[in-house]
Amino acid sequence: MLNLILTIIVAYYLVKTGDLFKLIKLARKFIVDLFVSLKKETESATQTQQQGANPVDILKLRYAKGELTDSEFENMRRIF
């Protein structure tokens, strides 16, 4: 959102000063950045869905991050 606001401010300034080529470059960069961020978001969502398929894998990740103690991990693993 901040990127959009700054882009609008800069675009207004460039139109007011008459520097059209900088405006075109800025618009191109903004569109490329938008598509890159959308691609990263969809890849992140896909990875989350794939990782969330198996509860034991989630337990292993939480244990590796240090969110679970040894006893908590073993108890939950037995349940699943």
Secondary structure, DSSP 8 states (H G I E B T S, - for coil): -HHHHHHHHHHHHHHHHT-HHHHHHHHHHHHHHHHHHHHHHHHHHHHHHHHTT-HHHHHHHHHHHTSS-HHHHHHHHHH-
